[in-house]
């Protein structure tokens, strides 16, 4: 297979992943409206422990997305391909988890499903997790090629979605 054809296939799969990401995120947001679990009357008059937990989970997710996006600065890209002048970001929160933006999206989506008590939103969140997991695998391929051994060493020390628990693996980060 020619290099040009491989490049076209990669570009097509990137566009497909981005499309599925958009559809999945949108569906998570509107699912509670579609299945009738979100009405303003229910939402404001039915505050329960699960809703309080959901709000806390969503706040943590929002914090992860915001802080990771700020730390990435000009390196942030929606496409799973690093920018040409990108640098490997390993400062907090990237010193604990490699994909804090996606972790934040997972928490926001799951919290939203819990807040609205919507099975449809929970299912959509699960599908979104699968889609973003596939996107992460594509990103990791490009990051390995761009940053080489530095990225490989980073992956050995920092977990993809969850922190690695052994203390020796932690990256020394002075940025936060």
ABEGO torsion letter per residue (X at the ends): XBAAAAAAAAAAAAAAAAAAAAAAAAAAAAAAAAAGABBAAAAAABBBAAAAAAAAAAAAAAAAAAAAAAAAEAABBABABBBAABBBBABOAAAABABAAAAAAAAAAAAAAAAAGBAAAAAAAAAAAAAAAAAAAAAAAAAAAAAEAAAAAAAAABBAABBBABAAABBBBAAX
